Amino acid sequence: MRYGTLFSSFGPEALLDRLSDGAASAVVTNQKSLRKLDEVWPLLPALRVVFLVDVPEHLSERVVSLPRLLAEAGETFEAFPARPDTPSVIHYTSGSTGKPKGVQHVHGSLESQLRSFREVFFPKPDDRYWCTADHAWVTGTSYGIIAPFAFGLTQVQYAGGFDPQTWFSIIEEEKVNLLYTAPTVLRMMMQFEDEIYQGFDLSELRQIYSVGEPLNPEIYHWGRRVLKHEIHDTWFQTETGSIMIANRPGLEIRPGSMGKPLEGIQPVLLADDFSPARVGEVGKLGLKSGWPSMFRAYINLPDAYQSKFHGDIYLTGDLARQDEDGYFWFIGRDDDVINTAGHLVSPFEVESSLLELPAVADVGVIGAPDALLWEKVVAFIALTPAATWSNELALRLRVHVSNRVSSMAAPADFRIVQKIPKNRSGKIMRRVLRAWYAGQDAGDLSTMEE
């Protein structure tokens, strides 16, 4: 038996894609989502029954009331005889670089999730914990359900959208001790006046953590200045199932760094020929296989799964470097790094430098084909409300990037947008930006933020 979580905002096409891929035999949902499911049910031969959580009585033989079934059920039941390698949850990748893939995990993942939760978050038995990630993401499942409940923590759950007043009222009123959120949320917080946060009592808030995309240094410095807290960046993937590399209490934070690997995790950096990269050099980030929460398959894609390994090394698809003190620094996705005139440019570094300027609310950077440079740097900019786009501002942005990163990293082109497209875990959907720039269809947008 295996299960998967889906976003309530998915449309019929996204539901069909995932439910058919996993050959789902049952769905638990509500009446609102049933209407979308009805459109594609005829195309799902494996789907036998739908359990509705918000109706008191069965609607048909195949659409039944979960509350009624629970009321009629006995008080004892036989536990499912799961082993560590028994399939459990299927998570779908974000689709930030291509079509989402179903990632199969196993019951033994709990060992990694609980161990990493203790090592990174330092929870206390009476803590109150809030993970803001949607439960359909690996973060929302691994660290919004499984690990904190296995530890025995009281959790805060909130289904509404982001609003700084509401969120900080929750932190204050519920006396949240540990907050796990995303850089996107923190960047949104930065767009409001600092005075908004000064009226809240954050004395119970002990630690703030971030996940989903790299934490830009300016967010870290803003957190110290305005929230009076350090923000600890963490790194893991849908495929890893639990945190692999992180900043955590007791470890000096180097702003912009991913931190250091957790106990038992063995990262490696590999050159293009798979020889070890030297200290300070950019390399392909890999992880030596064997941790309990490592994924075991891509659903229906065995060749894609095998391509993720070089011997016993899982190839993450990320590029990073390691400094002389053992800290890892994220450079970008292997297929995101921009080759401009033979120079490799990290989109993350360009984005971080642009976000330092007060006119920039958010930014996404891609490489676009160029006859002279091979690829040119293109920056999609969302301006702050008080800013106005002009040639003078464009020049100022280019000069700033040249000074902070390099002259080769200065954007050759800017596109002004209302909002940077991101998925619900906060990752910039660069494939969407590339499609926009080329005037092409962006494809599946079902995992984008609303």
N, C-alpha and C positions, 0 to 999 in steps of 0.2 A: 504494500500500500504506500502511495506517495501523494503529496498534496502540493498545492501551489497557491500563492496569494496574488490577487489581481487588483488593479486600481478601480475604484468605484466610478471614476470618470471615463473609463474606456468606452469607446464606441463599438458598434457591432463588428466592424472589420478587425479591430484589435482583439476582441473577444474570440472571434472565429480563429484567428491566427494562433493564439495561444492554447485554446481549448482543443483544437484539432491536433496541434503539435504534440500535446501531452496525452491525447486520447482520453480526456476527462470523462468519467462515468457519472459523476455527481457534482453539483454546484450548490454552494450555500450563498444566498444573496437576499435581497429585499424586493418588494414589489416594483420599485422604481427601475431597478436594473433588470428585472424580469422582462420588461418591454423590449429592451435592447437584445436580450438573449433570445426572445421569441423569433426575432428576425433571422437568426442564423441557426437555430436549433435543427431545422431540417437538414442542414449540412454537417451535423455532428452525430454520426450514427452510434458512437460509443456512449453518448450522454443519455442516461436512463432516468434520472430523477433530479429535481430541483427542490432544495429545502429553503423555504422562505422563513425569515426570522421575525417578520412583522405581521403575520396573519394568525388568527386564533384557530382556524379550521383549514382542513385540506381543500385545495381548489380543484384537484383532479387526482387521478391515480399517479401521475408523474410530477405534479406540483403540490407539495405537501407542506404542512405547517410544522416547523421545527419545535415551537413551544408546545404544541399538542403532543408530539412524539416524546418530548422530554417529560411532560407531565404523566404520560402513560408508562414510561420506562420504570424498570425496577431500580432499587437502590444499590444493587450490587451488579458487577459486570466483570467479564474476563478481560484482563489486560492483553493488548496485542503483544505477541512474543517477539519484540524487536531485538536485533543484535546490533553491534556498533556499525556494521557495514550494510544494514538494511536501509534501502532508499527512504528518504524522508521528504524534504521540501524541494520543489523546483523553483528557482528564481530565474527571471528573465533579465538578461543584461540590459543596460540602459538604452542601447540604440544610439549612443552619441556618435559612433563612428560607422554604424552600419545596421543591418537588420538584427533585432534582438534575438538572442540565442537562449534556449532553455538550459539552465545549469543545474545538474542533479547533485544534491547533497545527501548525506547519510545521518543516521541517528547519533553516531559517534561524534558528530560535530560539536555536541554539547560540551565535551571535554575542553576543546579549544576555546569555545565561547566563554565558558565560565572562568577558565584560567586567565584569559586575556582581560576579562572584566575586572577581576581582582587586581591584576598587575597594573592596569592602566588607570582605573577609576578610583581605586582605594576606597571601596564602599564600606560604610558602617551599617550595622544591622538596622538602625532606626532612621537611616537616610530616606529622603524623598528624592526621587529621580525622575527626570523628564527627558526623554528622547523625542525630538520633534519630527523625526523621519516618518514618512508614511509606511505603514506595515507591509505594503507591497514591495518595498525595497529590502535588500539584504540587511541594511542597517536597522530598519524598522522591525524586522523579524529577529535578527540575531541579538540586537542590543535594545530593542524596544519591547520584546516579548520574552525570548528564551533565557538569555543570561540573567537579567535582573530578577525575573520570577524564580529562576533556579536558585539564585542567591537568597531570595526571600524579601526583596525590597518592595516598599510601597512606591507605586508609580503614578505619575500624572499623565493623563491622556486628554488631548484637546483636538477637536476635529475642525476647528475654524481656520481661516486664512490668517496670514501674518498681519498684525497690527501692533506697533510697539507698546501702546498703552495697555492693550489687552494682555499681551505676552508678559510684560513686566508686572502687571497686576497679578497674574497667575503665579509668577515666581515669588512675589511678595506674600500673597495670601496663602498659598499652599506651602510656603516655607521650603522651596526647592533647594536642595543641597548640591545636586549634581545636574548639570545641563549639558546635553549632547545635541549639537545642532550643525548647521552647514555654513560655509563661508558666504553663500548667497544670502542667507538670512542676516548674517552679521554685516554684510555690505549694505543691505536694506536699512539696518539699524543706523548705520553711519550717515545716511542721507537726512536724518532728522536732527534737529538741534540738540546739542548736548544737554540742555536744561531739562528735556523731557525725562531723562533717566535720573536726574539728581533728586527728584521727589520721591523715589521709591526706596524702600528699605530692603537692601540686598544683603543684610548681615548674615542671613542663613545660607546664602549661596557660597559654597566652598570652592568649587572647581567648574570651569567651562571647557568643553571639548568640542572639536570640529572634525567633520568628515565629509567626503563626497567629492571634493576637489582640493587642490593645494590651498593652504592658508597664506594669503598674501601678507608680507611683512607689515604693511600699513594697517591691516586689520588687527594684528597682534598689538601694535603700538596704540591703536585707538582703544582696544579693550583695557589696556593698562591705564590709559589716561582717563577714560570716561567711566568705565565700569569698575575700575580699580581691581581688575582680575587679569591674570595671564590666561591666554587661550591656548590649549594644548591641541596641536594638530595630530590627527591619526590617519594612517593609511592602510587600506585593505581593498579587496575587490569582491565582486559577486562570486568569482571563482574561488577565492581563498576562504570565504565563509566566516572569517574572524580577523581581528586586527593583527597585522604582521609587524609593522614599524610604527612607532609613535613617540611623541613627547608625553611625558607624564611627570607627576610630582616627584621631586627628588632628582630629576634630570634637568640640567641647565638648558633652557630653551634658546636656540639660535634662530631668530625670526626668519621664516622662509624655509627652514629645514623640516624634513619629514620626521626627524628624531632618530632613534636607534631601534634595532630589532628587539622584539620581545624574547624572553627566555625560550630556547629551543628552536627558534626560527633562524634559518641560515640563508640570508640573502647573498647573491653573487652578482657581480657586474661583468658583463661579457662584451668583448669587442666584436666587430662584424664577423671575424673568423672564429668566434666562440672561444678565443683565448681570454684569460683573465685581463680585465682592464686595470690599468694602474691607478693608484690613489690620485684623485683629482680629475681623472679622465671621465668623460661621459661614456656610459656603456648601457647595454641592454640589461634591465633589471630582471633577475631570475630568483627563484626560491628553491632550495633543495627539497624535494618531495618528502612527504611522510607525516605532516601535521594532520591531526584528526579531522579538521574541518575542510580539508582540501576537496574540491569538487571531483566527482567520479566520472562524469560524462557530460557532453552536450547532447541534449535530446535529439535523436535522429541524425546526428552529425558526427559520426565516429572519426572521419578524416580530419575534421576541424579540431576535434579533441586531441588527436595524436600530434597535430601540427603545433600544439602549445608546449611540447616537451622536447628538450634536447638531452637525451639520456635520462637521468633522474632529476633534471632541472626543469621546473615549470617556468616558462617564459611569459612574463606578465604583460608584455607589449608596451611597457613604460621604459623611458630612458631616465637615468639618474646618474649621479656621481656621489662618491664617498670622500669625505675630507679626512685629514690625517688623524682626527679624533674619533672616527667611526660614525659620524653623523651622515645620513643620507639626504640628498638634495634632489627634488623632483625637477626634471627638465621638460618632459612632455611625453605624450604618446609617441611611439615609434613612427607612426604614420602622420603625426601632427607637426613634428619638427620641420622647420622651413629651411630649405637649402637655397640661399640667395647668393649668387656669384661664388659658390664654393664654400660659403660660411654657413654653419649651422646655427639657426636662431631658435630659441625657445619661446613659443607663444606665451607661456606663463611669465617669463621674465619681462617681456614687453607689456603684458597686461598689468603686472605689478607696478611697473614704472609709471604707466599712464594713470593708474588709479591714485597715484600720489598727488595728482593735480586736482584742485577743487572743482574744476568744471566738469570732470568725468565722474558720472554716477556708476557706470558699469561699462565693461569692454570685453570684446571677444576678438581674438586675433587668429588669422589663418594665412596660409600661403596660397597664392594664386599664380597660374602659369604666366611666364613673362619671356618674351623672345630674347631679351638681352641677359637677364639675370637668372634664368631658369625658373625661379620662383621669386615673387615679390611679396613683401609684408603688407597685409591689408588689415586695417583695424576697424571693426564695427564699434561705434561709440554711442552710448546712451548718456545724454547730457543731464546735468542737474537742472532743476527748474529755473535757476537764476542765470544760467549760461546761454549764450547765443553762438551759433557756429559762424566762423569767419576764417578767412585766409590767415589772419594774424594768429588765431587760436591754433590752426593747423600747424603753422610754423613753430609755435611755442611747444606743441606736443612732440614734434619731430626733434627739436633741439633737446628737449628733456630726455627722450629715449636715447638719443645719441650720447648724451652725457652720462646717463645712468647705466646703459647696457653697452651699446656700440653704435657707430654710425651705420653699420650694415643692418642693424635691427630697426632703424627708424622707418615707420610706415611709409610706403610709397603711395598709398591710397587710403582714404577714410570713407566710411559709409555711416551716416547718422541714422540711428534707429530709435524707436520708442523703448524697445526692450530687447535684451540679449536672450536668444532662445536657449533655454536650459531644460534638462529633464528634472524630474521631481527629487532627485538626489542632489541637485545643484550643479551638475556637470554641464559645461558649455557644449551645446550640440554643434560641433564644428562642421559636421556634414551638412547641416541646415544652412550655416553661413556660406559654405562653399556653393551650395545650390542657389542660394539667393544671389551671390555674386555672379554666377554664371547664367542666371536667368533660367534655371532648371527646376523641375519638380523636386521638392524636398523629401518626398516619400513618406514613410510612416512617422507621424507626429504624435502618436498616441501616448508616448511617455513624457511629452513636454509639460512644463508647468502651465497652469491655466492663467 
